[in-house]
Amino acid sequence: MTTEVRPFTVQVSKDALEDLRRRLAATRWPTREIVGDRSQGVQLATIRALREYWATEYDGGRVEERLNALPQFVTEIDGVDIHFVHVRSEHPGALPLIMTHGWPGSVIEMLDSVGPLTDPADGRDAFHLVLPSLPGYGFSAEPSEAGWDLVRTARAWAELMRRLGYDRYVAQGGDVGAGVTDAMGRLGPDGLAGIHTNLLVPALNDPASLPNGTEPERAALAAIKTFQSSGNGYFVEMATRPQTIGYALQDSPVALAAWMIDHDTDAYYKIARAFVDGQPSGNLTRDHILDNITAYWLTGTATSAARSYWEAYGPDAPAAGRRPLPDPRVPVGFSAFPGEIWRTPRSWAEKAYPTLNYFGEAERGGHFAAWEEPELFAAQLRAAFRPLR
């Protein structure tokens, strides 16, 4: 194994873009759903509008252009080449921050928060930013063996920060990234000064153990139950049969797009409005949505990304991911966004994290907070980590 950190540049061939266009043009459509909402899945009008824009107006070179505008690197950790964006702030005393994306996201969902985090109005709030691609996602290599659960990834991130020379840093994550960041906080690697998440991972693991005496607590519990009964089809499939769904996702770009936008109700309807009505929600524009989907298609990582759910949550998940970990050993910050799958009450964050030292409530945004509202998201991080500087 080499510890070398190597520069990386995205290169997309014309042949790959032409193949994408051919496949988009050859889409075989199902019949229209027989209900008036998303209860049967992605609506035909939404995916047709997405395909039309993708095939006729979207600039396929955007992924390459946007990523190559930032410093990118690759380094081998535990046998896997890890791709990451690394932007150092020009402000003295900037705090190193490693930020982890989730599914169906990528580092692309975080790109518009780079500026607000590395170059804020008040330089005392600046961060040196490290954005790794999860193993099997985007431009990171996919693992060739089982065992890359949340804990192993958390350890890899600690090694990445050590390798970059950061002896004191903080970590943030949402979605799968929240699981990785939660594990980092519980492992307490040398140098980690604090964590922040915008998805309360312990609530999914054991919602019955959380307080339910107030209306906000009961509403949050009901939202989790709704998600677990009728909104987590993607979760169950990827946690139990990632290889099966992968055959469709690797073969059809429209199948991939439909799978990726069918995540949660709030995000789905925002994406639908962007394509059908041309009305984006914050930064969640048609181009930004397709940048992320196109990155999955061009890297061919839909199947390996799906396997990360099998690793972390599947019935045959490796024992390392099942070991109970202690409460976080570092200060924890949490931010609740109103469009999240459930809106976390402060009491839940306090119960889950005895070391909670920041709780924020944003006025807008949902599950993909950094993507949809990068300025509000960055403001939450600045506030959460200010006491740790």
Secondary structure, DSSP 8 states (H G I E B T S, - for coil): ----EEE------HHHHHHHHHHHHT-------SSSSSTTSS-HHHHHHHHHHHHHT--TTHHHHHHHTS-EEEEEETTEEEEEEEE--SSTT-EEEEEE--TT--GGGGGGGHHHHHS-SSGGG-EEEEEE--TTSTTS---SSS---HHHHHHHHHHHHHHTT-SSEEEEE-THHHHHHHHHHHH--TTEEEEEESS-HHHHH-GGGS--SSHHHHHHHHHHHHIIIII-HHHHHHHH-HHHHHHHHHH-HHHHHHHHH-S-HHHHHHHHIIIII---BTTB-HHHHHHHHHHHHHHT-HHHHHHHHHHHHSTT--GGGGS---S-SS-EEEEE-TBSSS---HHHHHHH-TTEEEEEE-SS-BTTHHHH-HHHHHHHHHHHHGGG-
